[in-house]
Amino acid sequence: MKKILEKIIEYLFYLFVFTFVWQTKLIIVPAETNYNEIALYFNYLLLALILIIFIFYFFKYKRNEAINNFDFAKYWVALAGMEFFIFLSIFASSVRAVSIFKYILFLLSFGLLFLMTQFKFNFKKIILIFLSALLFQASLGIFQFFSQKSFSNKYLGIASHEASVLGVSVLENDLGRFVRAYGATDHPNVFGALMFFAIFFVILLLVIDPYLEFSSLNNKVSSGFKEGERNKKYRGRKILFYFVLLIFIIALMVSFSRSAFLALGLSLIFLFLTSLFNKNSFKKYYPIFIFCLTSILLFFIIFKPLIVNRFKLSSRLEKISISERSEQIGEASKIIKSNPWLGVGLGAYHNKVLELNPTWESYQAQPVHNTFLLSLAEIGLWGFILFLLFIFYIIKKNVLQVHYFPLFIGIFVFMAFDHWLWSLPFGLLFMFFLFGLTFYFKYDKVHG
């Protein structure tokens, strides 16, 4: 029975990893924006099923062992304290039903982290399954941009996007308006972030996968034929990884997400500088750097007009973007000053902005594009401090090798320049999924 339950938990979790990047949902309480929407998400329902099975397994077979070995680490204390203040913030919310819904999603995300730390999954399988799911997203995003066509599919959570529709993220130049790639996400910035993490994990597999580090000195074989076969498989797999890497790079580029560009640039610079101090490490990274830079440079040459316009601060769309983000910071400052201790309630920020600006349309009341400010506004000072402590302890405990540090670079960049990791149901789940992966950095089998 124990082995059966372990297999059920393991394979249901791998299914969850493959499906949770899709936003399949059943809307229960509709709203003008998804910030106030209450829905049943397939990924959260699947996670809830896994957690129910895991709890039964845990108390039946692992309770005594877990009690004896449980690490009352500071990050668990910080997270528990954060959960308490999130719960308190519900009573300050003007949209209590939304706050309760978001609180339940937070508890499930908390459960995901507990599951990933208490049940030993295969790290390499998680990454390969996750990448295979993102490969579908990447292909969809590339198709959307180059065809300038999109389709809706309620079962996959895909919405249609037209350049002429107000609120759709577009690029402008003399030739007209071009829709940025969305994939199956809510926004190109989310899509670009997913592609960044996909690139990071492919590079990780290229650099530290022992199968790709084949050496006849370390892997003696009795037959030259077997050695030749192994070399052939090695080259074939390496070519496949580079091809997948190219797809993810193109997908990130067509998102035209500046935060994704920044995260990728900082990560490549960091890996380049740190690898300079290790000859063996630099030999592994050098061809990857050349491949990435060549791919990015070719894209920049081909799409120079669009890219220049995207980064040109004097262009019409960028002036609007800068103005909106400045206003958002001002709004956030007002909200934080008037609600410093408990905040306005988890998920209630959008409604609070509308209360302060009654003449605004719902789409105008965007959350502030900074996860730190948004979380401070929603759960108050004490909850925010505990949130920062939780992140600090996670980084302190789990960053053991420079190979993994780009993950934290990406998380910080996307938290500093966007809000989706906190404001969207998928973002909250994804953030805790990434934090859960960091616990495998100590024990994963990729290093060998």
C-alpha positions as CSV (number, residue, x, y, z in Angstrom):
1,M,0.0,0.0,0.0
2,K,2.8,2.4,0.9
3,K,4.6,1.9,-2.4
4,I,1.3,2.3,-4.3
5,L,0.6,5.6,-2.6
6,E,4.1,6.8,-3.3
7,K,3.8,6.1,-7.0
8,I,0.4,7.8,-7.1
9,I,1.7,10.9,-5.4
10,E,4.8,10.9,-7.6
11,Y,3.1,10.6,-10.9
12,L,0.2,12.9,-10.0
13,F,2.8,15.5,-9.1
14,Y,4.5,15.0,-12.5
15,L,1.2,15.5,-14.2
16,F,0.7,18.7,-12.1
17,V,4.1,20.0,-13.2
18,F,3.2,19.4,-16.8
19,T,-0.3,21.0,-16.6
20,F,0.1,23.9,-14.1
21,V,1.5,26.3,-16.7
22,W,-1.9,26.3,-18.4
23,Q,-4.6,28.4,-17.0
24,T,-7.6,26.1,-17.3
25,K,-10.3,27.3,-15.0
26,L,-14.0,27.3,-14.3
27,I,-15.2,30.8,-13.4
28,I,-17.5,30.8,-10.3
29,V,-17.8,34.6,-9.7
30,P,-17.0,36.6,-12.9
31,A,-15.4,40.0,-12.7
32,E,-14.3,42.7,-15.2
33,T,-10.7,41.7,-14.5
34,N,-9.1,38.5,-13.2
35,Y,-7.9,40.3,-10.1
36,N,-11.4,40.2,-8.6
37,E,-12.4,36.9,-10.3
38,I,-13.1,33.7,-8.3
39,A,-12.6,30.5,-10.2
40,L,-11.7,26.9,-9.8
41,Y,-8.3,26.4,-11.4
42,F,-7.5,22.9,-12.7
43,N,-3.9,23.2,-11.4
44,Y,-5.0,24.1,-7.9
45,L,-7.7,21.3,-7.9
46,L,-5.0,18.8,-9.0
47,L,-2.7,20.1,-6.3
48,A,-5.5,19.8,-3.7
49,L,-6.0,16.1,-4.7
50,I,-2.3,15.4,-4.4
51,L,-2.1,17.1,-1.0
52,I,-5.1,15.1,0.3
53,I,-3.4,11.8,-0.7
54,F,-0.1,13.0,0.7
55,I,-1.6,13.9,4.0
56,F,-3.1,10.4,4.3
57,Y,0.3,8.9,3.4
58,F,2.1,11.2,5.7
59,F,0.1,10.4,8.8
60,K,0.0,6.7,8.1
61,Y,3.6,6.1,7.2
62,K,5.8,9.2,7.9
63,R,4.4,10.9,11.0
64,N,6.8,9.6,13.6
65,E,9.8,9.9,11.3
66,A,8.8,13.5,10.3
67,I,8.3,14.5,14.0
68,N,11.7,13.2,14.9
69,N,13.5,14.7,11.8
70,F,11.5,17.8,11.1
71,D,13.6,20.9,10.8
72,F,12.0,23.8,12.5
73,A,14.0,26.1,10.2
74,K,13.6,29.9,10.3
75,Y,12.0,29.9,6.8
76,W,9.1,27.8,8.2
77,V,8.7,30.1,11.1
78,A,8.7,33.1,8.8
79,L,6.2,31.6,6.5
80,A,3.9,30.6,9.3
81,G,4.0,34.1,10.7
82,M,3.3,35.5,7.2
83,E,0.3,33.2,6.9
84,F,-1.0,34.6,10.2
85,F,-0.9,38.2,9.0
86,I,-2.4,37.3,5.6
87,F,-5.3,35.8,7.5
88,L,-5.6,39.0,9.6
89,S,-5.6,41.1,6.5
90,I,-8.8,39.4,5.3
91,F,-10.7,41.4,8.0
92,A,-9.4,44.7,6.5
93,S,-10.5,43.8,3.0
94,S,-13.3,45.6,1.1
95,V,-13.7,42.5,-1.1
96,R,-13.6,39.8,1.6
97,A,-14.8,37.0,-0.7
98,V,-11.8,37.6,-3.0
99,S,-9.4,37.8,-0.1
100,I,-10.7,34.5,1.3
101,F,-10.3,32.9,-2.1
102,K,-6.7,34.3,-2.4
103,Y,-6.0,33.1,1.1
104,I,-7.1,29.5,0.2
105,L,-4.8,29.7,-2.9
106,F,-2.0,30.8,-0.7
107,L,-2.5,27.9,1.7
108,L,-2.4,25.5,-1.3
109,S,0.8,27.1,-2.5
110,F,2.2,26.7,1.0
111,G,1.1,23.1,0.8
112,L,3.0,22.7,-2.5
113,L,6.2,23.9,-0.8
114,F,5.6,21.4,2.1
115,L,5.0,18.6,-0.3
116,M,8.2,19.3,-2.3
117,T,10.3,19.4,0.9
118,Q,8.8,16.3,2.6
119,F,8.5,14.0,-0.4
120,K,11.6,13.2,-2.5
121,F,10.7,13.6,-6.1
122,N,13.3,13.2,-8.9
123,F,14.6,16.7,-9.6
124,K,15.8,15.9,-13.1
125,K,12.4,14.4,-14.0
126,I,10.6,17.5,-12.7
127,I,12.8,19.8,-14.8
128,L,12.4,17.7,-18.0
129,I,8.6,17.5,-17.6
130,F,8.5,21.3,-16.8
131,L,10.5,22.1,-19.9
132,S,8.4,19.9,-22.1
133,A,5.3,21.8,-21.0
134,L,7.0,25.1,-21.6
135,L,8.0,24.0,-25.0
136,F,4.4,23.9,-26.0
137,Q,4.0,27.4,-24.6
138,A,7.1,28.6,-26.5
139,S,5.8,27.2,-29.8
140,L,2.4,28.8,-29.3
141,G,4.0,32.2,-28.5
142,I,6.3,32.1,-31.5
143,F,3.3,31.2,-33.8
144,Q,1.3,34.1,-32.3
145,F,3.9,36.7,-33.0
146,F,5.1,35.6,-36.5
147,S,1.5,35.0,-37.7
148,Q,0.0,37.8,-35.7
149,K,-2.9,35.5,-35.1
150,S,-4.2,34.0,-31.9
151,F,-7.1,31.7,-31.0
152,S,-9.0,31.2,-27.8
153,N,-9.4,27.8,-26.1
154,K,-11.3,27.6,-22.8
155,Y,-9.9,24.2,-22.0
156,L,-6.3,25.4,-22.1
157,G,-7.1,28.9,-20.7
158,I,-6.0,30.6,-23.9
159,A,-7.6,34.0,-24.7
160,S,-7.6,35.6,-28.2
161,H,-5.6,38.9,-28.6
162,E,-6.1,41.4,-31.3
163,A,-3.9,44.5,-32.0
164,S,-6.8,46.8,-32.3
165,V,-8.3,45.9,-28.9
166,L,-7.6,48.3,-26.1
167,G,-5.5,46.8,-23.3
168,V,-3.7,44.3,-25.5
169,S,0.1,44.5,-25.3
170,V,1.4,45.7,-28.6
171,L,4.5,47.2,-30.3
172,E,4.2,50.1,-32.6
173,N,6.2,51.4,-35.6
174,D,5.7,53.0,-39.0
175,L,4.3,49.7,-40.3
176,G,1.5,49.4,-37.7
177,R,0.7,47.7,-34.4
178,F,2.1,44.2,-33.6
179,V,0.8,42.0,-30.8
180,R,3.5,40.7,-28.5
181,A,3.6,36.9,-27.8
182,Y,1.3,35.8,-24.9
183,G,1.6,32.1,-25.2
184,A,-1.2,30.8,-23.0
185,T,-0.5,33.3,-20.2
186,D,-2.3,36.5,-19.1
187,H,0.5,38.8,-20.3
188,P,3.6,38.8,-22.5
189,N,5.7,39.7,-19.4
190,V,4.5,36.5,-17.7
191,F,5.3,34.6,-20.9
192,G,8.7,36.1,-21.1
193,A,9.4,35.2,-17.5
194,L,8.5,31.6,-18.1
195,M,10.8,31.5,-21.1
196,F,13.6,32.9,-19.0
197,F,13.3,30.1,-16.4
198,A,13.1,27.6,-19.3
199,I,16.4,28.9,-20.7
200,F,17.9,28.7,-17.2
201,F,17.0,25.1,-16.8
202,V,18.2,24.1,-20.3
203,I,21.5,25.7,-19.6
204,L,21.6,23.9,-16.2
205,L,21.1,20.6,-18.0
206,L,23.7,21.4,-20.6
207,V,26.3,22.3,-18.0
208,I,25.8,19.8,-15.2
209,D,24.0,16.8,-16.6
210,P,26.5,14.0,-16.2
211,Y,25.2,12.2,-19.3
212,L,26.3,15.3,-21.3
213,E,29.7,15.3,-19.6
214,F,30.7,12.0,-21.0
215,S,34.4,11.3,-20.7
216,S,36.0,8.1,-21.8
217,L,38.5,8.5,-19.0
218,N,35.8,8.5,-16.3
219,N,33.4,6.1,-18.1
220,K,35.5,3.2,-19.2
221,V,33.9,0.8,-21.5
222,S,35.0,-2.6,-22.7
223,S,34.0,-2.1,-26.3
224,G,34.9,0.6,-28.7
225,F,31.6,0.0,-30.4
226,K,29.8,0.8,-27.1
227,E,31.9,3.9,-26.6
228,G,31.0,5.1,-30.1
229,E,27.3,4.5,-29.4
230,R,27.5,6.4,-26.2
231,N,29.3,9.3,-28.0
232,K,26.6,9.3,-30.7
233,K,23.8,9.5,-28.0
234,Y,25.7,12.2,-26.3
235,R,26.0,14.4,-29.4
236,G,22.4,13.7,-30.4
237,R,21.1,14.8,-27.0
238,K,23.3,17.8,-26.9
239,I,22.1,19.0,-30.3
240,L,18.5,18.5,-29.1
241,F,19.1,20.6,-26.0
242,Y,20.7,23.4,-28.1
243,F,17.7,23.3,-30.5
244,V,15.3,23.6,-27.5
245,L,17.4,26.4,-26.1
246,L,17.1,28.2,-29.4
247,I,13.3,27.9,-29.3
248,F,13.1,29.3,-25.8
249,I,15.4,32.2,-26.7
250,I,13.3,33.1,-29.7
251,A,10.1,32.8,-27.5
252,L,11.6,35.1,-24.9
253,M,12.5,37.6,-27.6
254,V,9.1,37.7,-29.2
255,S,7.6,38.4,-25.8
256,F,9.5,41.8,-25.9
257,S,9.5,41.7,-22.1
258,R,12.1,44.1,-20.8
259,S,12.2,42.4,-17.4
260,A,12.8,39.1,-19.1
261,F,15.6,40.7,-21.3
262,L,17.1,42.1,-18.1
263,A,16.9,38.8,-16.2
264,L,18.5,36.9,-19.0
265,G,21.3,39.6,-19.5
266,L,22.2,39.7,-15.8
267,S,22.2,35.9,-15.5
268,L,24.5,35.4,-18.5
269,I,26.8,38.1,-17.3
270,F,26.8,36.6,-13.8
271,L,27.6,33.1,-15.1
272,F,30.3,34.5,-17.5
273,L,32.1,36.4,-14.7
274,T,31.9,33.5,-12.2
275,S,33.0,30.9,-14.7
276,L,36.1,33.0,-15.5
277,F,37.5,31.9,-12.1
278,N,37.2,28.2,-12.9
279,K,38.8,26.8,-16.1
280,N,36.6,23.7,-16.3
281,S,33.5,25.7,-15.6
282,F,34.3,28.2,-18.3
283,K,34.9,25.4,-20.9
284,K,31.4,24.2,-20.2
285,Y,29.8,27.7,-20.4
286,Y,31.8,29.1,-23.3
287,P,29.9,27.5,-26.1
288,I,26.6,28.3,-24.4
289,F,27.5,32.0,-24.2
290,I,28.5,32.1,-27.8
291,F,25.2,30.3,-28.8
292,C,23.0,32.6,-26.8
293,L,24.7,35.8,-27.8
294,T,24.7,34.8,-31.5
295,S,21.0,33.9,-31.3
296,I,20.1,37.2,-29.5
297,L,22.2,39.3,-31.9
298,L,20.6,37.8,-35.0
299,F,17.2,38.5,-33.6
300,F,18.1,42.1,-32.7
301,I,19.4,42.6,-36.3
302,I,16.3,41.2,-37.9
303,F,13.8,43.0,-35.6
304,K,15.8,46.2,-34.9
305,P,13.0,48.7,-35.6
306,L,10.6,47.0,-33.2
307,I,13.3,46.5,-30.5
308,V,14.5,50.1,-30.7
309,N,11.0,51.3,-30.4
310,R,10.4,49.0,-27.4
311,F,13.4,50.5,-25.6
312,K,13.0,54.1,-26.8
313,L,11.7,56.0,-23.9
314,S,10.4,58.8,-26.1
315,S,8.1,56.6,-28.1
316,R,4.3,57.0,-27.5
317,L,3.7,53.6,-25.8
318,E,6.8,53.9,-23.6
319,K,5.8,57.4,-22.4
320,I,2.4,56.0,-21.5
321,S,4.0,53.0,-19.7
322,I,6.4,55.1,-17.7
323,S,3.7,57.5,-16.8
324,E,1.4,54.7,-15.6
325,R,4.1,53.0,-13.6
326,S,5.0,56.3,-11.9
327,E,1.3,56.8,-11.0
328,Q,1.1,53.3,-9.7
329,I,4.0,53.9,-7.3
330,G,2.3,57.0,-6.1
331,E,-1.0,55.1,-5.6
332,A,0.8,52.3,-3.7
333,S,2.5,54.8,-1.4
334,K,-0.8,56.4,-0.5
335,I,-2.4,53.0,0.2
336,I,0.6,51.8,2.3
337,K,0.6,55.0,4.4
338,S,-3.1,54.8,5.1
339,N,-3.1,51.0,5.8
340,P,0.4,50.3,7.3
341,W,-0.2,47.4,9.7
342,L,-2.8,45.0,8.2
343,G,-2.8,46.3,4.7
344,V,-5.9,46.4,2.5
345,G,-6.3,42.6,2.4
346,L,-4.8,39.9,0.2
347,G,-6.2,40.4,-3.4
348,A,-8.0,43.7,-2.5
349,Y,-5.4,46.1,-3.9
350,H,-7.2,46.5,-7.3
351,N,-10.5,47.3,-5.6
352,K,-8.8,49.8,-3.3
353,V,-7.4,51.7,-6.3
354,L,-10.8,51.8,-7.9
355,E,-12.2,53.2,-4.6
356,L,-9.6,56.0,-4.7
357,N,-10.3,56.7,-8.4
358,P,-14.0,56.2,-8.9
359,T,-14.0,57.6,-12.4
360,W,-11.5,55.0,-13.6
361,E,-12.4,51.9,-15.7
362,S,-11.6,48.6,-14.2
363,Y,-8.7,47.9,-16.6
364,Q,-7.0,51.2,-15.6
365,A,-6.6,50.1,-12.0
366,Q,-3.5,48.0,-12.5
367,P,-1.6,46.7,-9.5
368,V,1.7,48.4,-8.9
369,H,4.4,46.8,-11.0
370,N,6.5,45.8,-7.9
371,T,5.7,42.6,-6.0
372,F,7.4,44.0,-2.8
373,L,5.2,47.2,-2.8
374,L,2.1,45.2,-3.7
375,S,2.6,42.6,-0.9
376,L,3.3,45.4,1.6
377,A,0.1,47.2,0.6
378,E,-2.0,44.0,0.8
379,I,-0.7,42.3,4.0
380,G,0.8,45.1,5.9
381,L,4.2,45.8,7.4
382,W,4.5,42.8,9.7
383,G,3.4,40.3,7.0
384,F,5.8,41.9,4.5
385,I,8.8,41.7,6.9
386,L,8.1,38.0,7.4
387,F,7.8,37.6,3.6
388,L,11.2,39.1,3.1
389,L,12.7,37.0,5.9
390,F,11.2,33.9,4.3
391,I,12.9,34.7,1.0
392,F,16.2,35.6,2.7
393,Y,16.3,32.3,4.7
394,I,15.4,30.3,1.5
395,I,18.3,31.9,-0.4
396,K,20.7,31.6,2.6
397,K,20.0,27.9,3.1
398,N,19.8,26.6,-0.5
399,V,22.2,28.6,-2.7
400,L,25.3,26.4,-2.6
401,Q,26.5,26.6,-6.2
402,V,26.7,29.4,-8.8
403,H,24.9,27.2,-11.3
404,Y,21.7,27.9,-9.6
405,F,22.0,31.6,-8.8
406,P,20.3,32.8,-12.0
407,L,17.1,31.4,-10.6
408,F,17.2,33.9,-7.8
409,I,18.3,36.7,-10.2
410,G,15.1,36.0,-12.2
411,I,12.8,35.9,-9.2
412,F,14.2,39.2,-7.9
413,V,14.0,41.0,-11.3
414,F,10.4,39.8,-11.9
415,M,9.4,40.8,-8.3
416,A,11.0,44.2,-8.7
417,F,9.5,45.1,-12.0
418,D,6.2,43.3,-12.1
419,H,3.3,42.1,-9.9
420,W,2.1,38.8,-11.4
421,L,4.1,36.5,-9.0
422,W,1.8,37.9,-6.3
423,S,-1.4,39.2,-8.0
424,L,-2.2,36.2,-10.3
425,P,-3.3,32.8,-9.0
426,F,-0.7,31.2,-11.3
427,G,2.0,33.5,-10.2
428,L,1.6,32.6,-6.5
429,L,1.7,28.9,-7.3
430,F,4.7,29.4,-9.6
431,M,6.7,31.3,-7.0
432,F,6.3,28.6,-4.4
433,F,7.1,25.9,-7.0
434,L,10.4,27.7,-7.7
435,F,11.1,28.0,-4.0
436,G,10.3,24.3,-3.6
437,L,12.9,23.4,-6.4
438,T,15.6,25.2,-4.4
439,F,15.4,22.4,-1.8
440,Y,16.5,19.9,-4.4
441,F,19.6,21.8,-5.2
442,K,21.3,20.1,-2.3
443,Y,20.1,16.6,-3.2
444,D,19.4,16.5,-6.9
445,K,20.9,13.7,-9.0
446,V,21.9,16.0,-11.9
447,H,25.4,16.5,-10.4
448,G,26.0,12.8,-10.0
